Amino acid sequence: MVISVNNLVKRYGDLVALDHFNLEVQEGEVLGLLGPNGSGKSTAINCILSLLKYDKGTIEIFDKPMSPSAYDIKKDIGIVMQNVAVFDELTVYDNINYFCGLYINDKALRKQYVDEAIEFVGLKDFVKFYPKKLSGGLLRRLNIACGIAHKPKLVILDEPTVAVDPQSRNNILEGIQRLNANGATIIYTSHYMEEVEQICSRIVIIDKGKQIAAGTKEELKSMIKAGERITAEIFNFPVDLLKKLQAVPSVISAEYDNNLLVVKFEKGKEGLVTILEFLNSNKINFGKLYSELPTLNDVFLEITGKELRD
């Protein structure tokens, strides 16, 4: 077991940030940790890393109790936080060399690791650049290199693709998958559900300080009642027909906006057949019509709710 968290409680005054939170991370996993804003994700990570004191519970990493002074454990952990944490006064190479040097004393080995990290994130053409001269995507890649240069067994990545272009995002995701293929266990947090679906072997959803669901993406999708989602291009769909469609027993929701009719059906129901029969019987002409199965985003919204969070 790489991480074992049992009955973790963390309070900020009257606010319970973690309410008997439990988490297990197996060796070799890419674990997606999801939750709305204020759900307790960041608090959980900071407690796991012993950056925060907690009120109750136990945390073990690599089958050893975690503590602020557990340097034998910390040397095998790599951290890439959402806010880029590099030194503006140091070049790309010197930044990576500095962070790697916190763990690797041997100069020859450190140089090898730094060179491999630079190659890994694709920064070999930028080694003499200072951070202020880098684009957002390159800066994110530098941040990752600084966190993984010492070849940690466990890597925690908190929103590593925020505000980067699609090319950089793809590069980062491919890099995470390579890290995992090379033996690292990954904890990955993101609000981009398509990223989590793409790279995570298992997903944990946390809300109000508790783990509320866990499993593979297929297992999570099987937990919800939502099934097929049908989208049809229709010009001027009548309001009375929308209400009639919403009353169909197998329909979870039906919305019409910007000439698009979107209908969600209960799992196991023949949504495409139902919507075609409905449109034909009401003599409604339509353009493109397509069907989609539930996404991880559908799971997330059904489990955590749709209300806005601070």
N, C-alpha and C positions, 0 to 999 in steps of 0.2 A: 504494500500500500504506500503510495507516495504522499498522500495527505489524508488525514482522518480528523474531522472536526465533530465533536460531540457536545450537544446541548449548550452551545455558545450563547451567552447573554451579554449584551453590551448596552448600557444605559447612558444617556446624556441628560442628567436630571430626571425629569418625568418622562422623557421620550425614550422608548425602548427601540433601539436601532436594530438589535438582533435579539430575537425571541426564541431561545432554545433552538438555534440554527444548527443543522447537521449537514455535513458534506463529506463525501468520499471521492478520492481521485485515484484511479488505478494507473499503474505504470504503463506508459505508451499511449495514453489517451490524448485526444485533443478535446478538452471539455469546454463547452460553451456555457458561460455563466451569464444568464439574462435576468433582467428585472427592470421595472419602470424607474424613473428618477425617484430617489429617496427610498428605494426598496431595501437597501442595506448592502448592496454589492461592494461598494468601495470600503465600507466599514469592515465587512467580512475579510476582504483582501488585506487590509491594514492590520487586522487582528492576526490573521494567518502569518503575516510577516513579522509579527511582534513589534509593529510600529505603534500600536494602540494597546493599552491595557484593557482587559475585559473583566466583567463582574463574575462570570461563572462559566464553567465548561472546561474542556481539554482540547488541545491541538497537538497532533503529532505529524511530523514530516519525516519521511524515510524511516518510519517506525521509531522515531525518537521524539521526546517532548520538545516542543519549540519554545524558545525563550529569547529575550533580547541579547543574551550573551552566547547563544548557540552558534558560534562562528563556524563550527564544523559542518553545520547544516546550511548556513547562509552562503557558504562558498559554492554550493551546488545549486543555487537559485539565481535566475536571471530575471530582472524586472524591467519592463518597458511600460511606463505610465503614460496616461493620456497627455499630460503636459510635458512637452519636450524638455529634457533636463541635460543640457550640455553646456560647456564653457565657451562663451563667445570669444574669449581671448586665445583659445587654442584652435589649431587647424583640425580638419577632419581626422587626420592620422593621429595627432597628439591627443585628441579627445578619446579615441578608441584605445590608444595605448595607455592613457591614464586610468580609465575604468578597468581595463584588463589587468593593469598592474596592482589593483586593489586585491587581486586574488592570485595572480601568477608572478612570483618573484624572479624566476629564472629568465634572464633577458633574452636568451636565444629562443626559448619556448614561447615567451610572450610575443616576440616579433613574428614567429610563425603563426600564432593565434590571431594577432592583429591583421596580418596579411590575409589570412583565411577569412576573417570577418569582413574585411573590405571587399574581397572577391565575392563573398556570399551575398552581400547587399548591393553589389554593383556600383561601388564608389571609387573604383581604381583611377578614374579620370578626375577625381575631385579631392585627392588626398591633401593637397596644399591649400584648399579653400578654407575660409573661415565660415562659421555657421551663418552669419548675416548675409553671405553671398549665395546661399543655397536656396533653391525653391522649397516650397512646403513639402513636396514629396521626397526630395533628397534629404531634407532635415529629418523627416520621419524615419527614413532608412538609416541615417546616422544614429538616431536615437536607439533603433533596434540593434545596430552593430555594437553600440556601447553596452547594451544589456546582455548580449549573448556571446561576446568575444571570448570570455573565459570558459566557454563550452559547458554551461550548466546543465544539470540533469532535469531541472524543473524550470520552465519559463512561464512567467505571468505577463500577459499582454492586455493592457487596459485601453480599449478604443484606439488601436494603433493606426487606423486608417481615416481618422477624422480629418475632414477638410483637405483631402488630397485628390488629385485628378485620377481618372479611371486607370491610366497606365501604371501610375505609382501604386494604386490600390491592388491591382493585379500582381505587380511585382512583390508587394509585401505578403499577399496571401500565398503566393507560390513559395516564398521564402519560409513562411511558417510551416507549410507542408513539408518542405525539405528538412527543416529543423526536426520535425516529428519523425520523418523517415530515417534521420540520423540518430534517433534514440531518445530525443527529448520528450518529456511529458509537458503538455501545454494546457494552461488555463487561459481562455480567451473571452474577453467581454466586448460586446459591441451592440449598437442599436441598429446595425444593418443586418436584417434577418437573412438576406440572401447570402451574406458572407458566412454566417453561422451554419446555414444549411450546406454550404459548399465545403467547409473544412472541418467541422466538428463531428467527432465520432459519437459523442454523447452530450446531452444538453441538460442543464439544471436551471429551473426558473425559480427565482426568489422574489417574494413580495412581503412587505410589512415585516421584514426581518426573519421570515421563515422560508424553508424550502417547500414549495407548493406543487412541484412536478419535476420529474426526472425521467430520462430515457433517451433512446435514439430519436431522430426526427420522425421516423415511422411510428414508433411507439407513442410519441406525443400526439401525433395527428390522429391516432386511433382513440385518444381520450376524449376528443371533442365531438359535439353533435353535428357540426358543420360538415357538409359533403361537397358536392359539385357546385361550382359557381359559373353561371351562364351570363355572358355579356352579349348584348345585341344592339346594333346600330339602328335606331328608329327615329324618324322625324316626327315631332309633335305627338308623343305618346299621351293619350287622354288620361287625365287625373282619375276619373272614375274607374278606368280599367286598371290603373296602378293599385287602387284600393282593393279591387276585386282580386287581383293577382296576389296581393299581400295576404288575402284571406284563404288562399289555397292551402290545404292541410300540410303538405310537404315543404312549403316555403318558409324559410327562416326570416328572410328579409328581401324586400324588393325596392330598389331605389332608381330614380330616373333623373339624370342631370346631363346637360350639354349633349343631348341627343344620344345618350347611352343608357340603356336599361341593364342594370346589374341585379341578378337574382341569385340568392344563396339558398340551396336546398339542404334538407336533412340528409345525413349520411345514409347511404344505401337506397336512396330514392332515385328514380330515373328522371333527373332534372332536364336533360336535353329533350326527351320525349314529351315531358309535361309542358315545357315552354313552347315547343313547336305546335302542339295541339292547341294551347291557349291562344297563340298568335293567329293561327289559321282559323280557329273557330270565331275569333273576333275580327277577322278580315284585316289584320294589321300587316302592312308591308314592312320588311326589314332588309337591311344590308348585310354586313358581315355579322356572323354569329359564331361564337366560340366558347368552348368549355374549359374550365381549369379545375384541377383538384385542390384541396386545401393546402395552404402554405404555412410555413412556420409563423408568419405574421398573423394568420388567422388563429392559430393555436394561442399565441401570445395574448392577443386581444380578448379571446374568449376566456382565458384563464385569469388574466389580471384586470380585465375590464377596460372600457374605452374612455373613462374620465381622464381629463388632463391632470398631470402631476407637476408639482413645482420642481 
